[in-house]
């Protein structure tokens, strides 16, 4: 395990006209379950299909149609709970949450209020190398998504697409443990990373497959500590919810904007009203969407169409056995097994596909540190420059490992290796064969290197005298020799021979 220090959250403080204020943030993350079928029907969940083409009778609320729960969606929720070190409830139940939206055909959402499938857990949020924060998870429940209203296709009418209706969601509800915009973004990033490792949600925020409702409130110094002691929410300010955020950058902006709005209201003698708001990134403001409803406003009651959900501990244990190595454990292993810095291990484990790529390179090349350097600096740097992902890499793990092995065997120098990488990246091919065919092997014959050094020294007597007076200038001769040999001379041998010649 990594040697982590769990830092006491340092709240983001915003200065008002009269007082300094602290932020308190809780988040409800809505993660679309990675499943080919919906929660209560066999309709497809494929994104981008023709409008209203992925709709079963039950999704459209046709009379007499009854929901049938998708076992795989339940399994994905259990897997997520286990990945977040949460309590799995062997008995849970579904409720009807009643409200009207044009894109909610039933007039209610089937959700879980009183008896969620997953209870308390935690997320370890990395703030900087060696420093982490622990954010408590209150619950995870599964529910069906609503459809989508489209308002920009006609100036006089709105359209409804029900393809998303009934898609399974996991709502991951945190405690109000987050104390600033940066921490909120780091929390979302960590949730997304864990879900992608688990394979329970693809985390695609652009498509709305991962989105968050952000609850923001303000309080004076010392009030949060009283809340933590008593768990009495009266010590915290009135919270407002910012709905449907699907960008980490906008989440940070919205939190800051909303906190400043609340501070201005309170310091002017007003009162913050609990409500749901939307963030407008173009105007840099939040605006009221509706008054924040309480549970009784939704008239929750047990769903009469679904029996309570009962699962067996043995089934949960079987799911636990199939969990992959999660990000924190993988990062710790990379530090321990490959001798990487925590920063490099964090970069490599950010995505499971990147971690797998690195491990293939390291195991084949036999040098974890050198593999990490080439994967992070050369490959990731080039992919980022060209706006490509690791899935699109034109260089395979075997090819990159081949380049590294040529460096380790002194067949090529670091400079030649970069030229070779460019050839492999743009043209492909086997590194060994390219080096052989293009005469890229570095010169290791000390006799040939010595001859080149002698020639440079003989041609530059004035520079020799300066270098003897100031040994730091020996690098000039090294550069000239490397230039004369087309960069193929072994740099270590060149340095040794130049140093010896200048002493004579």
C-alpha positions in Angstrom: 0.0 0.0 0.0 1.1 3.6 -0.6 2.1 5.6 2.4 -0.7 8.1 2.3 -1.4 11.0 4.7 -5.2 11.6 5.1 -5.3 15.3 5.2 -8.0 17.2 7.2 -9.9 19.0 4.4 -8.8 22.6 4.1 -12.0 24.4 3.2 -12.0 26.8 0.3 -12.5 30.2 1.9 -14.2 33.0 0.1 -14.0 36.4 1.5 -17.3 38.3 1.6 -17.7 42.0 2.4 -18.2 41.3 6.1 -16.9 37.7 6.8 -14.8 34.9 5.5 -17.0 31.9 4.4 -16.3 28.3 4.0 -17.8 26.0 1.3 -19.6 22.7 2.0 -20.3 20.4 -0.9 -22.2 17.2 -1.4 -22.6 15.4 -4.7 -25.1 13.0 -6.3 -23.4 11.3 -9.2 -25.7 9.7 -11.8 -23.8 6.9 -13.6 -25.4 5.1 -16.4 -25.0 1.3 -15.9 -22.9 -0.3 -18.6 -25.5 -2.8 -19.9 -26.8 -3.6 -23.3 -30.4 -3.7 -22.1 -32.5 -1.3 -19.9 -33.3 -1.7 -16.2 -36.8 -3.1 -16.7 -37.0 -4.1 -20.3 -34.9 -5.7 -23.1 -34.7 -2.5 -25.2 -31.2 -1.6 -26.4 -29.2 1.2 -24.6 -27.1 1.9 -27.7 -26.2 5.6 -27.9 -26.9 7.6 -31.0 -29.7 5.4 -32.4 -32.6 6.9 -34.3 -35.0 8.8 -31.9 -37.6 6.5 -30.3 -36.1 3.4 -31.8 -34.9 1.8 -28.6 -38.2 1.8 -26.8 -40.1 -1.2 -25.4 -43.8 -1.2 -24.5 -42.9 -0.9 -20.8 -40.6 2.1 -21.4 -43.4 3.9 -23.2 -45.8 3.1 -20.3 -48.3 1.2 -22.5 -51.3 0.0 -20.4 -50.8 -3.4 -18.7 -47.0 -3.5 -19.3 -45.1 -4.6 -16.1 -41.4 -4.1 -15.4 -39.0 -7.1 -15.2 -35.8 -6.3 -13.4 -32.5 -6.8 -15.3 -30.3 -9.0 -13.1 -27.1 -7.8 -14.8 -27.9 -4.2 -13.8 -28.2 -5.3 -10.2 -24.9 -7.1 -10.5 -23.3 -4.0 -11.8 -24.6 -2.0 -8.9 -23.3 -4.6 -6.4 -19.9 -4.5 -8.2 -19.8 -0.8 -7.9 -20.6 -0.9 -4.2 -17.9 -3.4 -3.6 -15.4 -1.3 -5.5 -16.3 1.7 -3.2 -15.8 -0.5 -0.1 -19.5 -0.1 0.7 -22.0 -2.2 2.5 -24.2 -4.4 0.3 -27.8 -4.7 1.4 -29.1 -8.2 0.8 -32.6 -6.8 0.9 -33.6 -3.7 -1.0 -36.8 -2.4 -2.5 -38.1 -0.1 -5.3 -40.3 2.9 -4.9 -42.3 5.1 -7.2 -41.1 8.8 -7.3 -44.0 10.7 -8.7 -43.5 13.8 -10.8 -44.4 15.0 -14.3 -42.0 15.6 -17.2 -43.0 15.3 -20.8 -40.2 12.8 -21.3 -41.3 10.6 -18.4 -44.2 8.6 -19.9 -45.2 6.8 -16.7 -45.5 10.0 -14.7 -43.3 8.5 -12.1 -39.7 7.2 -11.8 -38.9 3.8 -10.3 -36.1 4.4 -7.8 -35.0 3.4 -4.4 -35.5 5.8 -1.5 -36.1 3.8 1.7 -34.1 0.7 1.0 -31.2 1.2 -1.4 -29.1 -1.7 -2.6 -25.8 -0.2 -1.4 -25.1 1.5 1.9 -22.2 3.4 3.3 -18.8 3.4 1.6 -15.9 5.7 0.9 -13.8 7.2 -1.9 -10.1 8.1 -1.4 -9.5 11.3 -3.3 -5.9 12.0 -4.3 -5.2 15.7 -3.9 -1.4 15.6 -4.4 1.3 12.9 -4.2 1.1 11.4 -0.7 -1.9 13.5 0.3 -5.4 12.1 0.1 -8.9 12.9 1.4 -11.6 10.5 2.4 -15.1 11.3 1.2 -17.9 9.2 2.7 -20.5 7.6 0.5 -24.0 7.7 2.0 -25.7 5.3 -0.4 -26.0 4.0 -3.9 -29.4 3.2 -5.4 -30.5 2.1 -8.8 -33.2 3.8 -10.8 -34.5 4.3 -14.3 -33.5 7.3 -16.4 -36.0 9.7 -18.0 -36.1 10.5 -21.7 -34.8 13.6 -23.5 -36.7 16.7 -24.5 -35.4 18.5 -27.6 -36.1 22.2 -28.0 -33.9 23.3 -30.9 -35.4 21.4 -33.9 -38.4 23.6 -34.4 -39.2 27.2 -33.4 -42.7 26.4 -32.2 -42.5 22.8 -30.9 -40.5 20.6 -28.7 -39.8 16.9 -29.4 -39.4 14.0 -27.1 -36.9 11.1 -27.6 -37.6 8.1 -25.3 -34.5 6.1 -26.2 -33.0 6.9 -22.8 -36.2 6.2 -20.9 -35.7 3.2 -18.6 -31.9 3.1 -18.9 -30.4 2.0 -15.6 -28.7 4.6 -13.5 -26.7 4.2 -10.3 -27.0 7.3 -8.1 -23.9 7.6 -5.9 -24.7 10.0 -3.0 -21.8 11.5 -1.0 -21.9 13.0 2.4 -21.2 16.8 2.5 -17.5 16.1 3.0 -16.1 18.0 0.0 -14.8 21.5 0.9 -13.9 23.2 -2.4 -14.2 23.2 -6.2 -10.9 21.5 -6.9 -11.7 18.7 -4.4 -15.1 18.3 -6.1 -13.5 17.8 -9.5 -10.9 15.4 -8.0 -13.8 13.4 -6.4 -15.7 13.2 -9.7 -12.5 12.1 -11.5 -11.8 9.4 -8.9 -15.4 8.1 -9.1 -15.1 8.0 -12.9 -11.8 6.2 -12.7 -13.1 3.5 -10.4 -16.3 2.9 -12.4 -14.2 2.5 -15.6 -11.9 0.1 -13.9 -14.9 -1.9 -12.7 -16.5 -1.8 -16.1 -19.8 -0.7 -14.5 -20.1 2.7 -16.4 -18.1 4.0 -19.3 -17.8 7.4 -17.7 -18.6 9.3 -20.9 -19.6 12.7 -19.6 -20.0 14.2 -23.0 -22.8 11.7 -23.8 -24.4 12.3 -20.3 -23.5 8.8 -19.1 -21.9 10.3 -16.1 -23.3 13.5 -14.7 -23.6 15.1 -11.2 -26.0 17.2 -9.2 -23.8 19.4 -6.9 -25.2 20.6 -3.6 -23.5 23.8 -2.4 -23.8 25.7 0.9 -21.7 28.1 2.9 -20.9 28.4 6.6 -18.8 30.4 9.0 -15.5 29.0 10.3 -16.1 26.4 13.0 -19.6 25.4 11.9 -18.6 22.5 9.8 -16.7 21.0 12.8 -19.8 21.2 14.8 -21.7 19.4 12.1 -19.1 16.6 12.1 -19.4 16.2 15.8 -23.2 16.2 15.9 -24.2 15.3 12.3 -26.7 18.1 12.7 -27.3 19.8 9.4 -28.5 23.0 11.1 -24.9 24.0 11.6 -24.5 24.3 7.8 -26.1 26.8 5.5 -29.1 26.2 3.3 -27.9 24.2 0.3 -28.8 24.7 -3.3 -28.5 22.0 -5.9 -26.9 22.7 -9.3 -28.4 20.2 -11.7 -27.0 18.0 -14.4 -23.3 18.9 -14.5 -21.3 16.9 -17.0 -18.0 18.8 -17.1 -15.4 18.9 -14.3 -14.3 22.4 -15.4 -17.9 23.7 -15.3 -18.5 22.0 -11.9 -15.6 24.0 -10.4 -16.9 27.2 -12.0 -20.5 26.6 -10.9 -19.5 25.9 -7.3 -17.5 29.2 -7.1 -20.3 31.2 -8.7 -23.0 29.7 -6.6 -21.1 30.2 -3.3 -20.5 33.9 -4.1 -24.2 34.3 -4.9 -25.2 32.8 -1.5 -22.6 35.0 0.3 -24.0 38.1 -1.3 -27.5 37.2 -0.2 -26.6 36.4 3.4 -24.4 39.4 3.9 -27.1 41.7 2.5 -29.5 40.4 5.2 -31.4 38.0 3.0 -32.0 34.3 3.2 -30.9 31.5 0.9 -33.8 29.4 -0.2 -33.3 25.7 -0.9 -33.8 25.2 -4.6 -32.6 23.5 -7.8 -30.5 25.7 -10.1 -28.9 25.5 -13.5 -25.4 26.7 -14.4 -25.0 28.9 -17.5 -21.3 28.8 -18.5 -21.7 31.5 -21.1 -23.1 34.0 -18.6 -21.1 32.6 -15.7 -24.1 32.4 -13.4 -26.6 30.0 -11.9 -30.3 30.5 -12.3 -33.3 29.1 -10.6 -34.9 26.0 -12.1 -37.4 25.1 -9.4 -37.9 25.0 -5.7 -36.1 22.1 -4.1 -38.6 19.4 -3.4 -38.5 17.2 -0.3 -39.2 13.5 -0.4 -42.8 14.0 0.6 -43.3 16.3 -2.5 -42.7 13.3 -4.7 -45.3 11.1 -2.9 -42.9 8.1 -2.6 -44.5 4.8 -2.0 -43.4 1.1 -2.6 -43.6 0.2 -6.3 -46.6 -2.2 -6.5 -45.3 -3.8 -9.7 -42.0 -5.1 -8.2 -41.4 -7.4 -5.2 -38.6 -6.5 -2.8 -35.2 -7.4 -4.2 -33.5 -10.1 -2.2 -30.0 -11.3 -3.1 -27.7 -13.9 -1.5 -24.4 -13.3 0.2 -22.9 -16.1 -1.8 -23.8 -14.3 -5.0 -22.2 -11.1 -3.6 -19.1 -13.0 -2.7 -18.8 -14.5 -6.2 -19.0 -11.0 -7.6 -16.3 -9.8 -5.2 -14.0 -12.6 -6.5 -14.2 -11.1 -10.0 -13.3 -7.6 -9.1 -10.3 -6.3 -11.0 -7.3 -4.7 -9.4 -8.5 -1.2 -8.6 -6.6 2.1 -9.2 -5.2 2.6 -5.7 -4.0 -1.0 -5.4 -2.5 -0.9 -8.9 -0.7 2.4 -8.2 0.7 1.0 -5.0 2.0 -2.1 -6.9 3.6 0.0 -9.7 5.5 2.0 -7.0 6.6 -1.1 -5.2 7.3 -3.5 -8.1 8.6 -1.1 -10.7 10.2 1.5 -8.4 8.2 4.3 -9.9 7.4 7.7 -8.3 3.9 8.1 -7.0 3.3 10.8 -9.7 4.4 8.5 -12.6 2.3 5.7 -11.1 -0.7 8.0 -10.9 -0.3 9.0 -14.6 0.0 5.4 -15.8 -3.0 4.2 -13.8 -5.3 7.0 -14.6 -6.9 4.7 -17.2 -6.9 1.0 -17.1 -5.9 0.7 -20.7 -2.9 2.9 -20.1 -1.8 0.8 -17.1 -2.2 -2.4 -19.2 -0.1 -0.8 -22.0 2.7 0.2 -19.6 2.8 -3.3 -18.0 3.2 -5.0 -21.4 6.0 -2.6 -22.2 7.7 -3.0 -18.8 7.4 -6.8 -18.7 8.8 -7.2 -22.2 11.6 -4.6 -21.9 12.6 -5.7 -18.4 12.9 -2.1 -17.1 10.0 -0.5 -15.4 11.5 3.0 -14.9 12.7 3.3 -18.5 9.4 1.9 -19.7 7.5 4.5 -17.7 9.7 7.3 -19.0 9.1 6.4 -22.6 5.4 5.7 -22.2 4.7 9.0 -20.3 7.0 11.4 -22.0 7.4 10.1 -25.6 4.2 8.2 -26.3 1.7 10.0 -24.2 3.2 13.3 -25.1 3.0 12.6 -28.9 -0.6 11.2 -28.6 -1.7 14.3 -26.6 -0.1 16.6 -29.2 -2.1 14.9 -32.0 -5.3 14.6 -29.8 -5.2 10.8 -29.9 -6.0 8.3 -27.2 -3.9 5.3 -26.2 -6.4 3.1 -28.1 -5.3 4.9 -31.3 -1.6 4.5 -30.6 0.3 3.6 -33.8 3.1 2.2 -31.6 2.3 -1.1 -30.0 3.7 -2.3 -26.5 5.9 -4.8 -28.3 7.4 -2.1 -30.6 8.1 0.3 -27.7 9.6 -2.5 -25.6 11.8 -3.3 -28.6 13.1 0.3 -28.7 13.8 0.2 -25.0 15.7 -3.1 -25.3 17.9 -1.6 -28.0 18.8 1.2 -25.6 19.5 -1.1 -22.7 21.8 -3.3 -24.9 23.7 -0.1 -26.0 22.8 -0.9 -29.6 21.4 2.6 -30.0 21.8 5.8 -28.0 19.0 7.8 -26.5 19.2 10.3 -29.3 19.0 7.5 -31.9 16.1 6.0 -30.0 14.1 9.2 -30.4 14.7 9.1 -34.2 13.8 5.4 -34.2 10.6 6.1 -32.2 9.6 8.7 -34.9 10.1 6.1 -37.7 8.1 3.5 -35.8 5.3 6.0 -35.0 4.9 7.3 -38.5 5.9 4.3 -40.6 5.6 1.3 -38.4 7.9 -1.7 -38.5 10.1 -3.8 -36.3 12.6 -1.7 -34.3 15.5 -4.2 -34.7 14.9 -4.6 -38.4 14.8 -0.8 -38.9 18.1 -0.2 -37.0 19.8 -2.9 -39.0 18.4 -1.8 -42.4 19.2 1.9 -41.9 22.5 1.6 -40.2 21.4 3.2 -37.0 23.5 1.2 -34.5 25.7 3.4 -32.3 29.4 3.3 -32.6 30.9 1.5 -29.7 34.4 0.9 -31.2 36.6 3.0 -28.9 39.3 3.2 -31.5 36.9 4.9 -34.0 35.6 7.2 -31.3 39.2 8.1 -30.2 40.1 8.9 -33.8 37.2 11.3 -34.0 38.1 12.9 -30.7 41.7 13.4 -31.8 40.6 15.0 -35.0 38.3 17.5 -33.2 41.0 18.3 -30.6 43.7 18.8 -33.3 41.5 21.2 -35.2 40.6 23.4 -32.2 43.8 24.1 -30.1 42.3 27.4 -28.6 39.2 25.6 -27.4 41.5 22.9 -25.9 43.3 25.5 -23.7 39.9 26.9 -22.5 38.6 23.5 -21.7 41.7 22.6 -19.7 41.2 25.8 -17.7 37.5 25.2 -17.3 36.6 21.4 -17.4 32.9 22.3 -17.9 33.7 23.3 -21.5 34.5 19.7 -22.3 30.9 19.3 -23.3 31.7 21.3 -26.5 34.0 18.6 -27.7 31.5 15.9 -26.8 28.9 17.7 -29.0 31.3 18.1 -31.9 32.2 14.4 -31.8 28.6 13.4 -31.7 27.9 15.7 -34.7 30.9 14.3 -36.6 29.6 10.7 -36.0 26.1 11.5 -37.0 25.0 11.0 -33.4 25.9 7.3 -33.5 28.9 7.4 -31.1 28.3 6.0 -27.6 27.8 9.1 -25.5 29.3 7.5 -22.4 32.5 6.4 -24.3 32.8 9.9 -25.9 32.6 11.6 -22.5 35.3 9.3 -21.0 37.7 9.6 -24.0 37.3 13.4 -24.2 37.9 13.8 -20.5 41.1 11.7 -20.7 42.4 13.5 -23.8 42.0 16.9 -22.2 44.0 15.7 -19.1 46.9 14.7 -21.3 
